[in-house]
Amino acid sequence: MSSSERQQQFETAIKALPGIRPDARIAANFGFSNSARVLEGGLFACTNNLETYSEKLVRGTGAPLEQMVLLCVLTFPPHDEVYFAISVRSDAAKLNAGLAKLFHEGEARNAALVAAAKKTGSISNNVKFYITDTSNLYFHNYDFKESLREALAKGELDPDCLARIDTIHFAIWPPAASARRSLLARSFVGYLGDLIGRERVHELRVWDEAGSVSAEMRRMPASIPIGELEAAVTALGGHYPGGEVRRFHAALNFLQHKHFVILAGLSGTGKTQLALKYARAVHGLKTMKDLDPFLFICPVRPEWTDPTGLTGYFDVLSNRYMVPPFLEAVLLATAHRDSPVFVVLDEMNLARVEYYFSDVLSGVETGEALQLHSSGVPLEGSTGTTVPAVLPLPENLFIVSTINIDETTNAVSDKVLDRAMVIDMSAVDLAGFFANLEVREPALKDARTACEPRLLAAQELMHPQNLGFGYRVAEEVVRYHAFATTTLGQDADATVDELMVQKVLVKLRGSEKQRPMLTGLQKALPLTRSEAYLSRLLSDLDEFGSFQASR
């Protein structure tokens, strides 16, 4: 869509508003040189040539306007445009009187020019319009002002050329599938509210947001053949040979009203990546770099002791309701009920789940609405959207949580486990993963050849002791080896030895029960640094009856 088409559509939408009179003067000011800009103490809105109108007004040959609407635009990088319409109706008479005064002043200045220079005056009635921080539209027909605050202090703002602004309607291009429009654009809208009062600034839906959402993003997961999803996840780089995609798909979709799955198990086995790749596969995205507006990641923080990390809170300092990613996902799913919206609670049990998740859990199970605040009217949200007092969890919201089981996490209670499907993802297929990695990136062949035997041997001994490692560790070992040997020129075997100590053996800990594992690793890793490292752990075991690599 061209800019001229957007401008015409915005103007059409403004003319259709109930508060716009049929005889209102609609002045479009969309030229690049006429673009709005923020000033100290206000905003330059536009310039409009009113010489013909003002002359008719003064001569009595034209009817005074009953309403003026100035159509303006401000562009933000990279591509966001804020279209806004300034309406003056209640002070139309004062606006007319001010324009007539400016016309007389212009004529007087032109007459003075003619008398002094013996030539025709050249001053026209190009009127500059500004929005002041006192809720007024200020206008004049001489040089631009760089600071309204300074002009006010100098007494340069003629009170006869100030008219009260009734409303400002705005629309943002491009229409977004989420509330995450440009922060600059949203901040500008907030600035308009600061200038004239937020109650007088209204958003106008000019462009159909559904038009910016692909057909693939408007299909529910249950309607997609599982083979198509498995192929898409694999194409996105996923390696799940144990049927994890199929089980995950079934767990998310077997109930129409509840979609809540917990992915548990060993760190680094691709739990979070499964959720991300599945969401992108459902939405028809082909690469992990593609922005998915219907996918939200919420990292859980250890200090969460109440629901505000998920459902937000009212901030008295900014006078806005703070909208965290989880609540943003709920609001988006509510607005786009024909699109599946995925939200991932990453490392859910870093905090006590019952402390922060109980309200959401009740909503998932019973369908009860979330109680967000007690105000009788919706509050302005920090993302620019309005936040109602109560908000049910929509059926197109898909919640996926990941949990790790180790000494840094909290146990998940039966109350939570009973309300979710729990999929264990501790099993790993390193050999298959390495093969797929080399297919995707042939340049890693040499690094894979050097690292794979050592990693497989270590995994075989460590996994039965619940000390195994996942795909993340394996891939980083291979990539580190490729970088160190090709870029730094390091010896291949020495680099493998270095990596085993730095990335794999650091996970070791245990007691006498794990002695066979340590001795087995010594035989499987006949490498200088690795042998010395394992010898130290065996010495600790002999002396203290236990050992821990990271101490």
Salt bridges, closest charged atoms under 4 A:
GLU11 OE2 - LYS15 NZ 3.25
ASP23 OD1 - ARG21 NE 2.83
GLU40 OE2 - ARG149 NH1 3.93
GLU81 OE1 - ARG6 NE 2.90
GLU107 OE2 - ARG59 NH2 2.80
GLU150 OE2 - LYS154 NZ 2.95
GLU156 OE1 - LYS145 NZ 3.15
ASP158 OD2 - LYS101 NZ 2.76
ASP160 OD2 - LYS101 NZ 2.84
ASP166 OD1 - ARG164 NH1 3.26
ASP194 OD1 - ARG198 NH2 3.19
GLU203 OE2 - ARG181 NH1 3.15
GLU203 OE2 - ARG186 NH2 3.29
GLU203 OE2 - ARG205 NH1 3.63
GLU209 OE2 - ARG181 NH2 2.82
GLU209 OE2 - ARG205 NH1 3.42
GLU209 OE1 - HIS336 NE2 3.56
GLU228 OE2 - ARG219 NH1 3.21
GLU230 OE1 - ARG246 NH2 3.28
ASP292 OD2 - HIS283 ND1 2.62
GLU303 OE2 - ARG301 NE 2.47
GLU328 OE2 - ARG180 NE 3.64
GLU354 OE1 - ARG352 NE 3.75
GLU365 OE1 - LYS258 NZ 3.12
GLU380 OE1 - ARG198 NH1 3.04
GLU407 OE1 - ARG509 NH2 3.92
ASP429 OD2 - HIS239 NE2 3.20
GLU438 OE1 - ARG448 NH1 2.71
GLU441 OE2 - ARG479 NH2 2.33
GLU452 OE1 - ARG448 NE 2.79
GLU475 OE2 - ARG479 NE 2.91
GLU476 OE1 - LYS503 NZ 2.70
GLU512 OE2 - ARG515 NE 2.54
ASP540 OD2 - ARG536 NH1 3.64
ASP540 OD2 - ARG551 NH2 2.59
ASP542 OD1 - ARG515 NH2 2.73
